[in-house]
């Protein structure tokens, strides 16, 4: 849509207080217009036909029909950008992760009122999410290749051999629209692949569950990173939510460290933090990849890696749900190549074979 027009938003939530709060917040921005509110998916479906919103905010726990069922129906029948707004508890993290899988652009917490700072931060988050959703390519999601193409179910993983240390490394940065792309990529890699470090912008309570789901779908050993984790072939480390992940060297081995330093590009973890920390690894033995996401996180760090000799890749526009981060990497000259998801999988395999 052209951004000189207001973004029309439909709010779907069974809580009258949340509907009122979201309406007040969203209408405080000149770019947004709340065209309607709905207490359940049935009312929402009717209002969609009349009001034709550009973006929907959707609760998960609702009467008559839960949010996930409604989201699934939307994406199969009338694809539209959806931002899931939910109470992000540990218990609900698996449910919310399913929202990403079904096609939600973003999943964020319900309004935080505890301090002015947190509330202001939440307002900025929902503002950016709505803007990103309105510019996304969700209506073409079915042709984007985001579903896993692995052919055989994983029955049992082989034990990792601690001595399979690698002298090459793969770095991946991702945000909105990238969760299922990562799942697709990892589910199609061999267990001898070079170690992979991933920063996925995701709420703090989600990353452990997300890593577990990725692990179930892949031959690789995938886990949420812990301080001191070392780099072994066939291993994937995912940065925990709200913690920066950095690559360090103790003189003998490379390992990851986590910290609570200030947010970079509004994010913690930040792709730039990971990429810049990897400069100490060298250059030629690094493959850095930026996937779908809003903003510019990772472009600066990728450019530094490229100058050091790293291979650099951005996901191409046609396969992106949100083209912000890959576009920034290309326009700044940080990315050498713009590749589809299938081409990225091949590039990772070729790199891993070359730099053992």
Protein Blocks (a to p, Z undefined) as FASTA:
>chain_A
ZZkbccddddddfbfklmmmmmmmmmmpmkbccfbdcfbfklmmmmmmmnopabdcddfb
dghiafklmmmmmmmmmgcdddddddddfklmmmmmmmmmnopabdcddddfkbmklmmm
mmmmmmmmmmmmmmmcklmmmmnopaccbfbdcfbdcdddfklccfbdcdddddehilmm
mmmmmmmccfkbccddddddddfklmmmmmmmmmmmpcbdcddddehiacdehiacddde
hiacddddehlaccddddfbdceehiacdfklmmmmmmmnommlpccdddedehjehjlm
mmmmmmnopacddddfklpmblklmmmmmmnomambdcdfklmmmmmmmmmmmmZZ
